[in-house]
Amino acid sequence: MSAIPTDRSPESTLAFLRSGYRFVGDRCDRLGSDVFQTRLLLEPTICLRGRAAAELFYDPERFVRRGAMPMRGQRTLTGVGGVQGLDGEAHRARKAAFMSIMTPAGIRHLGQLFDDEWRARIPLWGERGPVALYEEVGRILTRAVCAWAGVPLAESEVARRTAELHAMIEGPAALGPRYWRGVLARRRAEHWIGDLVDRVRGGGLPAPAGSALRVFAEYRDERGRLLPRRIAAVDLLNVLRPTVAIDRFVVFAALALHDHPGWQDRIRGDDTATEAFVQEVRRYYPFFPVAAARVRRSFEWQGHPFPQGRRVLLGLYATDHHPELWPEPERFRPERFAGWPGDPYTFVPQGGGDHWTGHRCAGEWVTIELMKRAVGTLTGAMSYRVPPQNLALDLGRMPALPPSGFLVDAVRRTG
């Protein structure tokens, strides 16, 4: 058995916050290893990247999620007690509730709501000066996913609820005010959704059959008990928040169309080319930097010891940019997805493994559907101009986004 290569720094939390998405990949390159050990938040942590690492990481016999995500992430991004922190039968049963709403018909319905909302906004954008696509698409997604999930939402609430969902997404890797805005936003959102859960359970609010609101308000655990009000709210927010987070992928798609204009004609009306383009956006641009787990019980892998209880991070961005898996990983090349076999351990922007039983994002198919529709709208249903602005991506900022939010003006409907 050999020792795991170790990062020289005695404590790497600040380096992680500075390096962001490149933290795992850069250190793997420097150490010449796809596994290394460091200290994060004063705790020994093993970092991994690559296909073999992803296959290992998503083995439920080797790893658990309970206690893996730092509390700052639970207090902002995922919520305390949500599906992401469950293991075993409790996780499989709760995950099945999420998957029950991810039917092909349900996903198409959400896509149509998204289309309708977007097209309704185009004339309004044309009457204004430059608009930030990030803010506008975030509000469109909030309207669409709330309607789809059975969550009542007045137009006067849209901006506030979108801002709360954005703050939760921004919070985990932030310091100071940005973190505390995320904490406060989560508290407000859990109270909002908890009230709706109570009203459904009390018969005062009808929730459509099969809707996310109905599913989680009525969900019962293995002992037949309803979820506590707050936990039901946490997991309903785990439908709303990740869907609104797709606005970042939509901005990245618009950025890719701007930087690679030749793809606009190639994907227009071509579903196969559109999907390849969308998948390369998901691979190339930064979304989630890492996923966290803990060692269930001690084992050895590739000659290295993994002690029981040790926190392990899988570099998602690092795996999607691994040069042995993705030739020329820093080049944007959608054609690499032509005929791609769909390996669940080499392409992990939203986690790896199995959607149904593992910890791969239940909403990945929703992401692909909504991104394809967004790309179709950007290339076929509207024209616009991209004025001068700062579109640089700082990979040290998590989550990353162009500072301008991708401004567009001279917007016109064309289809």
Protein Blocks (a to p, Z undefined) as FASTA:
>chain_A
ZZddddfbfblklmmmmnmmmmmmmmmmmnopabdcddeehiacdddedjklmmmmmmmk
lpcfehkacfklmmmmnoghiaklgghjllmmmmmmmmmmmcfklmmmmmmmmmmmmmmm
mmmmmmpccddfklmmmmmmmmmmmmmnopacdfklmmmmmmmmmmmmmmmmpghjllmm
mmmmmmmmmmmmmmmmmmmmnopaccdehiaklmmmmpccfkopacdfklmmmmmmmmmm
mmmmmmmmmmmmmmmmmmmmmlmmmmgopaklmmmmmmmmmmmpccbfbdcdddfbacde
ehiacdehiacdddfklmmmcfklmghklbccfklmgopaoiaklbcfnoghjfklmmcd
fklmmmmmmmmmmmmmmmmmcccddddddfbdcfkbccdddfklppaehiacfZZ
